[in-house]
Amino acid sequence: MTKHNPLSLFPHRTVAAVASGLTLAFALTACRSATPPKAEPAPSTPTIGATAEQSRGPTPGGATVVGRLDVLIALTTPDSVIPNPPLSYALLVQPRGGTTTVTYPVDADGTFALPLAPGRYDVASLQIKAADLGAEPVVLPLSAIKRLELQAPASGCVYGGTVHATYGRLPKGSEAQQKALVDRASKNNRENYTFVYRPNGGFVIVGMGITDPSQGQPPTSARDCVQDTFVAIPVTQ
């Protein structure tokens, strides 16, 4: 469980964080995506690639899956840096048993509304964009051991709650230098952390959690939706 206390606000919240898996190796400060709720977002038009637009309504004959995304990026060393805001996110969604991955943008307040044909879908990865992360978006697993499962009904909408994704930002350095930090944390905490290397600062995959939709105020777009909690399943299934 990640514990955090707000310190200050800018477009993303800066917090002091203690990620249970990293405390023995890293002192963590973090950037948390948390902006005030705004008007109801339009369901997201899927795209194959990095760019996505907003649409006016759900896919005909399908449903809208609504949820919230809460991202915590923790600094692992004094030399680590938070990506410069604004940050934007997208979910990489794949039909269960399918081979095509589709990109759906997440609204600036963390809400997503995905127009999907009936069926099951897997969300294994999160796409992050920021000016100082480079021209190409960073693609990170939501978890090293789990993926998010979405269930789209035949019609209407379903609200699955809030998905929490936590990452540790590594300092600038070679892949070997970043790996050494991750290996040290893994050894100290008897964990098997993985990371995604980036020359200007890689990302440790810390973990994913789900908050039940009954907790807190649902987004405007979910007020008339059926509530059905998102499920995290092992990546091997």
Beta strands, then each sheet from edge to edge (+ up, - down):
strand 1: 2-9
strand 2: 13-19
strand 3: 29-32
strand 4: 63-75
strand 5: 88-95
strand 6: 102-105
strand 7: 111-116
strand 8: 119-129
strand 9: 138-141
strand 10: 146-152
strand 11: 157-169
strand 12: 194-196
strand 13: 203-211
strand 14: 226-227
strand 15: 231-234
sheet 1: 1+ 2- 3+ 4- 7+
sheet 2: 1+ 2- 3+ 4- 11- 13+ 12-
sheet 3: 1+ 2- 3+ 4- 11- 14-
sheet 4: 6+ 5- 8+ 9-
sheet 5: 6+ 5- 8+ 10- 15+
end
